[in-house]
Amino acid sequence: MRSSEKERGELSIGDLAAEYGLAPHVLRHWEEVGVLIPARRQGGRRRYTEEHRCRVEVVLRAQRAGMSLARIREVLDNPDPAERRAILTAHLADLEERMTLLCEAREIVEQEMVCRHEQP
């Protein structure tokens, strides 16, 4: 990284990806699907700023919450707080449904583990 880029806090795609333990192609894909705002290009190369870092952190956090890239884009690109809240409320309902199904699955497995009709 050149000193002028370092002074501005700019990163290459490789540097930004490495900072978060990602492969550069992940960031390119995020740009393609509209989750990551396209980076400024200098000499044909992407340059990322602090704003991009923040966006990557938000995307990673949303993914950990089980959100798809499409839903993440929908939330990030929506300027209406009420609509963003509605999207998040719908996601929460989806999570609760999945949690219910997982709890039921766990109970089935636990019951099978203590089943008295085991075969030798």
Phi, psi and omega in degrees: 000134179286155184297325179294323177291321179296319179297324180276356181075022181275146180234153171281169179298322179295318180294316180295315179299314181298324181301330182249010179070030181250161172273146180306327181296335178296315179294322177297318179297316178302322176295317181299321183269359174086016179274325178252128179297132180306137182285157173292141179251137177229116182062033180082000182248142179290141175233126183251148183244184177301324178301320178294320177303313180300317181295318178299317179299318179296315181297314180297319179295317179295321177296320177298333177277004176087014181276143175283162177298324179297317180290323178298314178300318180301318180290311185294326184270354184270118182281347184271114180303323180294320179291320176300316180298320179297319178296315180293324177296319177296320178294319178300319177297319177299316179298317180297321178295315178297321179296320178298314179296320179293321177297319177296318179297319179298316179300319179298314181296316179298320178296319180293330181290333181252011182299132183279354184260036180291146177267143180292000000 
